[in-house]
Amino acid sequence: MKLTNEETQKIEQLLRDSSYAKYHKRLQIIYFRSKEKSYKEIMDLLDCNKTTVWRNLKKYKESGLEVLLQETHVTKKNKHF
C-alpha cells in the first residue's frame, strides 16, 4: 500500500498528538501497512486480529483518513433506545 508523502506526514503528526490517542491503533495499521508490513506483522505489533487490520485498511482505501478518526462503536453513552 503506497501513501503520498503528505499522507504519511499527516499520519505521523496524528500519531504524535495525544488528543488522537484513541485512534492510534487505526492509524498505526495504515502506517505499518504503508511500510510494507504484512498483516501478520501488524497483528503481532498491535495485538489485534486480521479482521481489525482488514476492516481499517478497507475503510481507509474507500473513504480516507477522516473516516478512521470517527467514533464507530456504540457505547452506553451514545446508544439510543
N, C-alpha and C positions, 0 to 999 in steps of 0.2 A: 504494500500500500504506500503510495507516494503522497507526501504533503508538500505544499509550497513552503518556501522559507517563511512567508508571512504566517501561514497556518501553524507551523512548528513554533515560531516565536510566540504566537498567541497562546498556544497550549502551555508552553514553558512559563509564560507570565502568569497564567491562571494557576499553575501548579505551585508557584511561589506565593500566591495570595491566599492567606489563611481563611479569608471570608468565603472561599470556594472549596474548603476542605471536604465538605460532604460530597463533592463531585470529583474528588481527586482520583478515585478508582476508575471512574469512567474515562477521565482524561488520560490516565496512565495507560489504559487499554489502547486508546488511539495512538498515543505517543510510542509505546513499545512496538505496536504493530508497524508503525511507520519506520521503525528502526530494524525491521525485518526479523523481529522475534516471532517464534512460532506460537500457535495457540497454547501448546503445552507449556512453553516457557512463561507465557503471560499468566496462565492459570497457576503455575507454581510461584511466580513472583508475587502475585496479588492475592493468592489464596482464594480463588474463585473458580467457578465451573465453566465448562465450554459454552453453555447456553448464555451465560453472562457476557462472555467475550463476544460471541457471535451477535447477540442482540444489540450490544452497544456499537459494534462496528457497523452493523446494518443501519441503525438509526443515524449514525454519523454520515454514512455514504448517501443515504436517502434524503436527509434533512439538514445536515450540517451541525456545527458545534452548538448552536443555541439550543437545540432540542436536548442535548446531553446536560445542559445546565438548568433544566426544569425539573420540578418535583414530579415524580411519576408514581410513587407509592401512595396507597390510600392508608391513612392513619386515623386514629380516633379523632384527632384534632381537625382533619379536613374531610372526614367521612360524613356524608349527608344521609339522613334517614328518610 
